[in-house]
Amino acid sequence: MLTTVVGSYPSPPQEPASLGSKISALLGSFDPYKQAVEFAVQEQIVAGIDIISTGQVRGDMIEIFSRDITGMEWEEGTSKIKGKILPLNYSIGAEDLKIALKTAHALSDNFKAGAGVIANGKITADVKGVKGIITGPTTLVLSSRLEGFYTMDDRDKAIVDMAYALNKEAKYLEGVGAAIIQFDEPFLSTGMADIPTALKAIKIACDGLKVPVSMHVCGDVTQIFGKLMKFPVDMVDCEFAGIKRNFEVLENTDLKKIIGFGCVDTKTEKVESPKEIHELIKKGAKIVGVENMMIDPDCGMRMLPEKVAYQKLKNMTEALKWLS
Protein backbone atom coordinates (compact mmCIF):
# COMPACT_ATOMS: atom_id res chain seq x y z
CA MET A 1 0.00 0.00 0.00
CA LEU A 2 1.47 3.33 -1.04
CA THR A 3 1.54 6.51 1.02
CA THR A 4 1.13 10.07 -0.22
CA VAL A 5 0.19 13.56 0.95
CA VAL A 6 -2.76 15.68 -0.10
CA GLY A 7 -0.50 18.57 -0.98
CA SER A 8 0.55 21.42 1.27
CA TYR A 9 3.28 21.21 3.92
CA PRO A 10 4.45 23.85 6.44
CA SER A 11 7.63 25.16 4.87
CA PRO A 12 8.10 28.94 4.96
CA PRO A 13 10.22 30.91 2.45
CA GLN A 14 13.90 31.15 3.33
CA GLU A 15 16.07 34.26 3.58
CA PRO A 16 19.38 34.20 1.66
CA ALA A 17 22.09 32.71 3.87
CA SER A 18 25.04 31.77 1.68
CA LEU A 19 27.22 34.28 -0.16
CA GLY A 20 25.88 33.04 -3.49
CA SER A 21 22.25 33.43 -2.44
CA LYS A 22 22.92 36.91 -1.06
CA ILE A 23 24.46 37.94 -4.37
CA SER A 24 21.44 36.46 -6.16
CA ALA A 25 19.17 38.49 -3.88
CA LEU A 26 21.05 41.69 -4.75
CA LEU A 27 20.64 40.87 -8.44
CA GLY A 28 16.93 40.15 -7.95
CA SER A 29 17.21 36.48 -8.93
CA PHE A 30 16.98 34.83 -5.50
CA ASP A 31 13.91 32.62 -5.06
CA PRO A 32 13.02 32.37 -1.34
CA TYR A 33 10.66 29.49 -2.07
CA LYS A 34 13.17 27.13 -3.71
CA GLN A 35 14.59 26.05 -0.36
CA ALA A 36 11.05 25.81 1.00
CA VAL A 37 10.20 23.25 -1.70
CA GLU A 38 13.43 21.37 -0.99
CA PHE A 39 12.68 21.30 2.75
CA ALA A 40 9.11 20.04 2.20
CA VAL A 41 10.38 17.28 -0.08
CA GLN A 42 13.13 16.26 2.36
CA GLU A 43 10.68 16.06 5.27
CA GLN A 44 8.23 13.93 3.32
CA ILE A 45 10.92 11.52 2.11
CA VAL A 46 12.52 11.15 5.55
CA ALA A 47 9.04 10.46 6.96
CA GLY A 48 8.74 7.60 4.45
CA ILE A 49 6.17 9.02 2.01
CA ASP A 50 6.09 7.27 -1.39
CA ILE A 51 4.30 9.83 -3.58
CA ILE A 52 5.39 13.28 -2.42
CA SER A 53 4.37 16.84 -3.29
CA THR A 54 6.16 20.15 -3.74
CA GLY A 55 4.59 21.28 -0.46
CA GLN A 56 2.53 23.98 -2.23
CA VAL A 57 4.70 26.53 -0.46
CA ARG A 58 3.87 29.66 -2.49
CA GLY A 59 0.45 30.35 -1.00
CA ASP A 60 -2.90 28.74 -0.33
CA MET A 61 -4.67 26.61 -2.89
CA ILE A 62 -6.69 29.52 -4.31
CA GLU A 63 -4.03 32.22 -4.22
CA ILE A 64 -1.43 30.15 -6.12
CA PHE A 65 -3.69 29.96 -9.17
CA SER A 66 -5.62 33.23 -8.83
CA ARG A 67 -2.38 35.26 -9.04
CA ASP A 68 -1.55 33.92 -12.50
CA ILE A 69 -4.52 32.61 -14.46
CA THR A 70 -5.64 35.03 -17.16
CA GLY A 71 -8.91 36.66 -16.13
CA MET A 72 -8.22 36.28 -12.40
CA GLU A 73 -6.76 38.64 -9.81
CA TRP A 74 -5.62 38.18 -6.20
CA GLU A 75 -6.38 41.40 -4.34
CA GLU A 76 -6.16 41.98 -0.59
CA GLY A 77 -6.58 38.31 0.20
CA THR A 78 -9.52 37.82 -2.16
CA SER A 79 -9.67 35.93 -5.44
CA LYS A 80 -11.55 37.81 -8.16
CA ILE A 81 -12.52 36.94 -11.72
CA LYS A 82 -12.57 40.12 -13.77
CA GLY A 83 -12.10 38.92 -17.34
CA LYS A 84 -12.43 35.87 -19.57
CA ILE A 85 -10.52 32.92 -18.17
CA LEU A 86 -7.90 31.71 -20.66
CA PRO A 87 -5.11 29.10 -20.64
CA LEU A 88 -1.60 30.34 -19.91
CA ASN A 89 1.39 29.96 -22.21
CA TYR A 90 3.50 29.00 -19.18
CA SER A 91 3.07 26.73 -16.17
CA ILE A 92 2.23 27.85 -12.65
CA GLY A 93 3.69 24.81 -10.90
CA ALA A 94 6.15 23.11 -13.24
CA GLU A 95 9.29 24.79 -11.89
CA ASP A 96 8.52 23.75 -8.33
CA LEU A 97 7.79 20.23 -9.51
CA LYS A 98 11.20 20.16 -11.21
CA ILE A 99 12.82 21.26 -7.93
CA ALA A 100 10.94 18.49 -6.10
CA LEU A 101 12.01 15.88 -8.65
CA LYS A 102 15.66 16.96 -8.47
CA THR A 103 15.62 16.95 -4.66
CA ALA A 104 13.94 13.55 -4.53
CA HIS A 105 16.43 12.05 -6.98
CA ALA A 106 19.28 13.32 -4.83
CA LEU A 107 17.83 11.85 -1.65
CA SER A 108 16.45 8.56 -2.85
CA ASP A 109 18.32 5.93 -4.86
CA ASN A 110 15.01 4.13 -5.43
CA PHE A 111 13.22 7.20 -6.77
CA LYS A 112 11.33 6.50 -10.00
CA ALA A 113 9.67 9.50 -11.60
CA GLY A 114 6.68 9.38 -13.92
CA ALA A 115 6.00 5.66 -13.57
CA GLY A 116 2.54 4.14 -13.52
CA VAL A 117 1.30 4.39 -9.96
CA ILE A 118 -2.13 2.98 -10.76
CA ALA A 119 -2.32 0.20 -13.32
CA ASN A 120 -5.32 -1.89 -14.36
CA GLY A 121 -7.37 -0.46 -11.54
CA LYS A 122 -4.87 -1.59 -8.90
CA ILE A 123 -2.03 0.15 -7.10
CA THR A 124 1.39 -1.07 -8.13
CA ALA A 125 4.14 -1.45 -5.55
CA ASP A 126 7.71 -0.12 -5.47
CA VAL A 127 6.85 3.06 -7.38
CA LYS A 128 7.72 6.56 -6.23
CA GLY A 129 7.09 9.96 -7.73
CA VAL A 130 5.95 13.55 -7.29
CA LYS A 131 2.28 14.45 -7.44
CA GLY A 132 1.23 17.42 -9.55
CA ILE A 133 -1.47 19.31 -7.64
CA ILE A 134 -4.05 21.64 -9.16
CA THR A 135 -6.97 23.36 -7.46
CA GLY A 136 -10.06 22.19 -9.32
CA PRO A 137 -12.14 24.36 -11.66
CA THR A 138 -15.30 24.34 -9.55
CA THR A 139 -13.45 25.22 -6.34
CA LEU A 140 -11.46 28.02 -8.00
CA VAL A 141 -14.58 29.67 -9.43
CA LEU A 142 -16.78 29.25 -6.36
CA SER A 143 -13.98 30.67 -4.19
CA SER A 144 -13.77 33.83 -6.33
CA ARG A 145 -15.82 37.00 -6.67
CA LEU A 146 -17.22 37.51 -10.16
CA GLU A 147 -16.59 41.09 -11.22
CA GLY A 148 -17.43 42.02 -14.78
CA PHE A 149 -17.03 39.35 -17.45
CA TYR A 150 -19.04 36.50 -15.85
CA THR A 151 -22.21 36.83 -13.80
CA MET A 152 -23.84 34.44 -11.35
CA ASP A 153 -26.17 33.38 -14.18
CA ASP A 154 -23.27 32.12 -16.32
CA ARG A 155 -21.00 30.89 -13.53
CA ASP A 156 -21.06 27.43 -15.13
CA LYS A 157 -19.40 28.95 -18.20
CA ALA A 158 -16.62 30.28 -15.97
CA ILE A 159 -16.11 26.80 -14.52
CA VAL A 160 -15.84 25.26 -17.98
CA ASP A 161 -13.41 27.97 -19.14
CA MET A 162 -11.39 27.34 -15.99
CA ALA A 163 -11.29 23.63 -16.79
CA TYR A 164 -9.71 24.31 -20.20
CA ALA A 165 -7.10 26.54 -18.54
CA LEU A 166 -6.29 23.89 -15.93
CA ASN A 167 -6.06 21.13 -18.54
CA LYS A 168 -3.11 22.98 -20.04
CA GLU A 169 -1.51 23.31 -16.59
CA ALA A 170 -2.03 19.59 -15.98
CA LYS A 171 -0.26 18.78 -19.25
CA TYR A 172 2.65 21.04 -18.26
CA LEU A 173 3.00 19.13 -14.97
CA GLU A 174 2.73 15.78 -16.70
CA GLY A 175 5.34 16.93 -19.19
CA VAL A 176 7.98 17.64 -16.53
CA GLY A 177 7.48 14.30 -14.78
CA ALA A 178 4.44 14.29 -12.48
CA ALA A 179 3.57 10.69 -11.56
CA ILE A 180 -0.03 11.60 -10.67
CA ILE A 181 -2.15 14.67 -11.32
CA GLN A 182 -4.48 15.61 -8.45
CA PHE A 183 -7.39 18.03 -8.71
CA ASP A 184 -8.51 19.49 -5.37
CA GLU A 185 -12.29 19.98 -5.26
CA PRO A 186 -13.34 20.59 -1.63
CA PHE A 187 -16.38 22.58 -2.77
CA LEU A 188 -18.03 19.41 -4.07
CA SER A 189 -18.92 18.37 -0.51
CA THR A 190 -20.39 21.74 0.53
CA GLY A 191 -23.71 21.56 -1.32
CA MET A 192 -22.82 24.75 -3.21
CA ALA A 193 -21.52 23.05 -6.37
CA ASP A 194 -23.53 21.86 -9.33
CA ILE A 195 -22.29 18.28 -9.62
CA PRO A 196 -23.07 17.77 -13.34
CA THR A 197 -21.11 20.95 -14.18
CA ALA A 198 -18.26 19.87 -11.90
CA LEU A 199 -18.17 16.46 -13.61
CA LYS A 200 -18.09 18.10 -17.06
CA ALA A 201 -15.28 20.39 -15.93
CA ILE A 202 -13.13 17.58 -14.52
CA LYS A 203 -13.61 15.63 -17.75
CA ILE A 204 -12.24 18.64 -19.67
CA ALA A 205 -9.41 19.18 -17.18
CA CYS A 206 -8.34 15.52 -17.49
CA ASP A 207 -8.60 15.29 -21.27
CA GLY A 208 -5.49 13.90 -22.92
CA LEU A 209 -3.59 13.08 -19.71
CA LYS A 210 -1.65 9.84 -19.73
CA VAL A 211 -0.74 9.66 -16.03
CA PRO A 212 -3.28 8.60 -13.38
CA VAL A 213 -5.61 11.29 -12.04
CA SER A 214 -6.80 11.73 -8.46
CA MET A 215 -9.52 14.03 -7.13
CA HIS A 216 -9.38 15.19 -3.52
CA VAL A 217 -12.73 16.03 -1.91
CA CYS A 218 -12.51 16.76 1.80
CA GLY A 219 -15.47 17.23 4.12
CA ASP A 220 -18.57 15.11 4.62
CA VAL A 221 -19.02 13.17 1.38
CA THR A 222 -21.86 10.90 2.50
CA GLN A 223 -24.41 12.67 0.30
CA ILE A 224 -22.32 12.78 -2.89
CA PHE A 225 -19.92 9.85 -2.80
CA GLY A 226 -21.93 7.78 -5.28
CA LYS A 227 -21.78 10.70 -7.70
CA LEU A 228 -18.02 11.05 -7.19
CA MET A 229 -17.65 7.47 -8.40
CA LYS A 230 -18.84 8.66 -11.82
CA PHE A 231 -16.09 11.26 -12.24
CA PRO A 232 -13.47 10.32 -14.88
CA VAL A 233 -10.61 9.93 -12.41
CA ASP A 234 -8.61 6.94 -11.18
CA MET A 235 -8.71 7.79 -7.49
CA VAL A 236 -11.10 9.67 -5.18
CA ASP A 237 -9.40 10.95 -2.03
CA CYS A 238 -11.45 11.73 1.10
CA GLU A 239 -10.96 12.23 4.84
CA PHE A 240 -11.75 9.37 7.19
CA ALA A 241 -9.85 10.38 10.35
CA GLY A 242 -11.59 13.68 11.07
CA ILE A 243 -14.96 12.61 9.64
CA LYS A 244 -15.66 9.05 10.73
CA ARG A 245 -19.14 8.99 9.18
CA ASN A 246 -17.48 8.92 5.77
CA PHE A 247 -16.92 5.21 6.47
CA GLU A 248 -20.62 4.76 5.65
CA VAL A 249 -19.92 5.43 1.97
CA LEU A 250 -17.26 2.74 1.79
CA GLU A 251 -19.72 0.19 3.13
CA ASN A 252 -22.71 1.25 1.06
CA THR A 253 -21.30 2.34 -2.31
CA ASP A 254 -20.31 0.27 -5.33
CA LEU A 255 -16.65 1.27 -5.40
CA LYS A 256 -15.22 1.87 -8.85
CA LYS A 257 -12.11 3.85 -7.94
CA ILE A 258 -8.96 3.61 -5.91
CA ILE A 259 -9.69 5.23 -2.53
CA GLY A 260 -7.34 7.90 -1.23
CA PHE A 261 -7.74 7.11 2.46
CA GLY A 262 -7.20 10.09 4.77
CA CYS A 263 -6.09 8.56 8.07
CA VAL A 264 -4.61 11.42 10.12
CA ASP A 265 -6.61 14.46 11.15
CA THR A 266 -5.06 17.67 9.79
CA LYS A 267 -7.48 19.93 11.69
CA THR A 268 -5.84 19.20 15.03
CA GLU A 269 -2.29 19.43 16.36
CA LYS A 270 -2.82 16.25 18.35
CA VAL A 271 -0.46 13.64 16.90
CA GLU A 272 -2.12 10.27 16.48
CA SER A 273 -0.08 7.26 17.58
CA PRO A 274 0.93 4.63 15.01
CA LYS A 275 -1.45 2.25 16.76
CA GLU A 276 -4.43 4.62 16.34
CA ILE A 277 -3.63 5.16 12.68
CA HIS A 278 -3.09 1.43 12.15
CA GLU A 279 -6.53 0.63 13.55
CA LEU A 280 -8.16 3.17 11.23
CA ILE A 281 -6.31 1.85 8.16
CA LYS A 282 -7.17 -1.71 9.13
CA LYS A 283 -10.85 -0.77 9.35
CA GLY A 284 -10.77 0.76 5.88
CA ALA A 285 -8.78 -2.12 4.38
CA LYS A 286 -11.29 -4.63 5.72
CA ILE A 287 -14.00 -2.88 3.69
CA VAL A 288 -12.27 -2.02 0.40
CA GLY A 289 -9.09 -4.13 0.35
CA VAL A 290 -5.49 -2.96 0.61
CA GLU A 291 -5.09 -3.17 -3.17
CA ASN A 292 -7.74 -0.46 -3.56
CA MET A 293 -6.27 2.10 -1.14
CA MET A 294 -3.61 4.77 -1.04
CA ILE A 295 -2.88 6.25 2.38
CA ASP A 296 -2.57 9.98 3.13
CA PRO A 297 -3.53 12.69 5.63
CA ASP A 298 -7.10 14.01 5.60
CA CYS A 299 -6.11 17.26 3.90
CA GLY A 300 -3.23 19.66 3.39
CA MET A 301 -0.90 20.31 6.33
CA ARG A 302 0.25 23.91 5.80
CA MET A 303 -1.54 25.22 8.92
CA LEU A 304 0.17 22.74 11.25
CA PRO A 305 3.50 23.34 13.03
CA GLU A 306 6.39 21.73 11.16
CA LYS A 307 7.17 19.21 13.91
CA VAL A 308 3.53 18.18 14.18
CA ALA A 309 3.15 17.72 10.42
CA TYR A 310 6.31 15.64 10.22
CA GLN A 311 5.38 13.41 13.15
CA LYS A 312 1.91 12.78 11.76
CA LEU A 313 3.46 11.63 8.47
CA LYS A 314 6.10 9.55 10.26
CA ASN A 315 3.50 7.83 12.43
CA MET A 316 1.32 7.22 9.36
CA THR A 317 4.10 5.39 7.52
CA GLU A 318 5.01 3.50 10.70
CA ALA A 319 1.41 2.36 11.13
CA LEU A 320 1.39 0.94 7.63
CA LYS A 321 4.31 -1.38 8.46
CA TRP A 322 2.08 -3.16 10.96
CA LEU A 323 -0.58 -4.01 8.39
CA SER A 324 -0.64 -7.69 7.54
ZADOVO-763464 format. One line per 2 residues: number of its first residue (from 1); for each residue x, y, z of C-alpha. Coordinates in steps of 0.001 Angstrom, whole numbers, plus 500000, padded with zeros to 6 digits. Example, Ala and Ser with C-alpha at 12.3 -4.5 7.8 and 13.67 -1.06 7.14 Angstrom:
<rs>
1	512300/495500/507800  513670/498940/507140
</rs>
This chain:
<rs>
1	500000/500000/500000  501472/503329/498960
3	501541/506510/501020  501128/510067/499777
5	500186/513557/500947  497239/515678/499899
7	499498/518571/499019  500546/521421/501268
9	503276/521211/503918  504448/523845/506443
11	507629/525157/504869  508105/528945/504962
13	510215/530913/502449  513899/531155/503326
15	516068/534258/503583  519381/534198/501659
17	522092/532709/503873  525041/531765/501680
19	527217/534277/499842  525880/533042/496508
21	522252/533428/497563  522923/536911/498942
23	524458/537940/495627  521435/536464/493844
25	519167/538486/496119  521051/541686/495249
27	520635/540868/491556  516930/540146/492051
29	517214/536478/491067  516983/534834/494500
31	513913/532619/494935  513016/532372/498656
33	510655/529486/497929  513168/527134/496289
35	514589/526055/499635  511047/525807/500999
37	510202/523248/498304  513430/521369/499015
39	512675/521297/502749  509112/520043/502202
41	510380/517282/499925  513134/516261/502356
43	510681/516056/505268  508229/513927/503315
45	510916/511523/502112  512522/511151/505553
47	509038/510458/506958  508738/507604/504454
49	506173/509015/502007  506095/507274/498610
51	504299/509832/496424  505393/513277/497580
53	504370/516837/496713  506164/520148/496257
55	504593/521276/499539  502532/523979/497769
57	504699/526535/499538  503866/529659/497508
59	500447/530351/499000  497097/528741/499671
61	495331/526607/497106  493312/529516/495686
63	495971/532225/495778  498567/530153/493885
65	496311/529963/490826  494382/533228/491174
67	497618/535258/490962  498450/533916/487495
69	495475/532613/485542  494363/535033/482842
71	491085/536660/483873  491780/536276/487599
73	493238/538644/490195  494377/538176/493801
75	493616/541404/495659  493839/541983/499414
77	493425/538310/500201  490483/537821/497841
79	490325/535932/494560  488452/537807/491835
81	487476/536939/488279  487428/540124/486233
83	487896/538920/482655  487568/535870/480435
85	489480/532916/481829  492097/531706/479340
87	494889/529101/479362  498402/530343/480088
89	501388/529958/477789  503500/529001/480816
91	503072/526726/483832  502234/527846/487349
93	503686/524814/489100  506145/523106/486758
95	509291/524793/488110  508521/523751/491671
97	507786/520226/490486  511195/520161/488792
99	512816/521256/492069  510942/518491/493898
101	512009/515883/491349  515659/516959/491529
103	515617/516948/495337  513936/513553/495467
105	516428/512051/493016  519281/513323/495167
107	517827/511851/498347  516449/508559/497147
109	518324/505928/495137  515014/504134/494571
111	513219/507196/493228  511332/506501/490002
113	509668/509499/488398  506684/509382/486076
115	505998/505657/486434  502536/504143/486478
117	501298/504394/490038  497867/502979/489241
119	497676/500204/486679  494682/498105/485637
121	492628/499545/488462  495130/498408/491099
123	497972/500153/492901  501393/498927/491866
125	504140/498553/494452  507713/499883/494526
127	506855/503055/492615  507723/506560/493772
129	507089/509959/492270  505950/513550/492715
131	502284/514455/492562  501230/517421/490447
133	498531/519311/492363  495946/521639/490838
135	493028/523363/492538  489942/522186/490685
137	487865/524363/488335  484703/524337/490451
139	486547/525223/493661  488538/528019/492004
141	485418/529670/490573  483222/529249/493642
143	486018/530673/495811  486226/533826/493674
145	484182/536997/493328  482779/537507/489839
147	483412/541093/488776  482575/542025/485217
149	482969/539348/482551  480965/536503/484147
151	477785/536828/486204  476157/534440/488645
153	473834/533375/485817  476731/532123/483682
155	478996/530886/486471  478938/527431/484872
157	480602/528947/481803  483379/530281/484029
159	483887/526798/485481  484155/525264/482018
161	486586/527966/480863  488612/527336/484013
163	488708/523627/483206  490291/524308/479804
165	492902/526542/481458  493706/523889/484068
167	493941/521134/481463  496895/522982/479955
169	498493/523311/483411  497975/519587/484017
171	499742/518784/480753  502647/521043/481737
173	502998/519134/485026  502733/515780/483297
175	505342/516929/480807  507983/517641/483467
177	507477/514301/485223  504440/514287/487519
179	503571/510694/488440  499974/511598/489333
181	497847/514668/488684  495518/515606/491546
183	492606/518027/491291  491487/519494/494626
185	487713/519983/494740  486657/520586/498365
187	483617/522580/497231  481971/519408/495934
189	481081/518373/499486  479611/521740/500533
191	476292/521557/498679  477184/524749/496786
193	478483/523054/493635  476468/521860/490668
195	477714/518284/490385  476927/517770/486659
197	478885/520947/485823  481735/519865/488096
199	481832/516465/486394  481910/518095/482942
201	484716/520390/484072  486875/517578/485476
203	486386/515630/482247  487755/518642/480326
205	490589/519184/482821  491661/515520/482509
207	491404/515292/478733  494510/513896/477081
209	496407/513078/480289  498348/509838/480271
211	499258/509662/483971  496723/508601/486623
213	494392/511291/487955  493201/511733/491538
215	490478/514026/492869  490616/515187/496480
217	487268/516026/498089  487491/516760/501801
219	484533/517234/504122  481430/515109/504620
221	480977/513166/501375  478142/510902/502504
223	475587/512670/500297  477676/512784/497108
225	480077/509845/497200  478066/507781/494724
227	478221/510701/492295  481975/511053/492806
229	482354/507470/491602  481157/508664/488178
231	483912/511265/487764  486527/510323/485122
233	489393/509927/487588  491394/506939/488815
235	491287/507794/492511  488903/509666/494816
237	490605/510949/497966  488551/511727/501099
239	489041/512232/504836  488255/509371/507195
241	490152/510380/510349  488411/513676/511073
243	485041/512611/509637  484342/509048/510734
245	480855/508994/509180  482521/508916/505765
247	483079/505206/506468  479384/504761/505655
249	480078/505428/501974  482741/502735/501794
251	480283/500192/503134  477285/501248/501058
253	478703/502341/497687  479693/500275/494671
255	483353/501274/494604  484777/501868/491150
257	487892/503855/492059  491038/503613/494091
259	490313/505228/497469  492658/507900/498770
261	492262/507115/502464  492796/510093/504772
263	493914/508558/508065  495392/511418/510121
265	493387/514459/511146  494940/517666/509787
267	492524/519927/511690  494160/519201/515028
269	497710/519426/516358  497179/516247/518350
271	499543/513635/516901  497880/510271/516484
273	499920/507255/517577  500933/504635/515009
275	498545/502253/516758  495574/504625/516342
277	496366/505156/512679  496907/501434/512154
279	493471/500625/513548  491845/503166/511230
281	493689/501853/508160  492827/498294/509129
283	489146/499230/509351  489228/500762/505879
285	491216/497884/504382  488707/495373/505720
287	486000/497118/503685  487734/497982/500405
289	490912/495865/500350  494509/497041/500611
291	494913/496834/496825  492261/499542/496440
293	493726/502100/498860  496386/504774/498959
295	497121/506255/502383  497432/509983/503133
297	496472/512693/505628  492901/514011/505597
299	493889/517258/503898  496770/519665/503386
301	499104/520313/506327  500249/523915/505799
303	498455/525217/508924  500174/522744/511250
305	503497/523341/513032  506387/521734/511162
307	507171/519208/513906  503530/518175/514176
309	503145/517724/510417  506309/515640/510219
311	505377/513408/513145  501907/512778/511757
313	503455/511627/508473  506099/509545/510261
315	503500/507825/512431  501321/507221/509364
317	504099/505387/507522  505015/503503/510699
319	501406/502361/511128  501391/500940/507634
321	504309/498618/508460  502083/496841/510963
323	499421/495991/508393  499357/492314/507536
</rs>
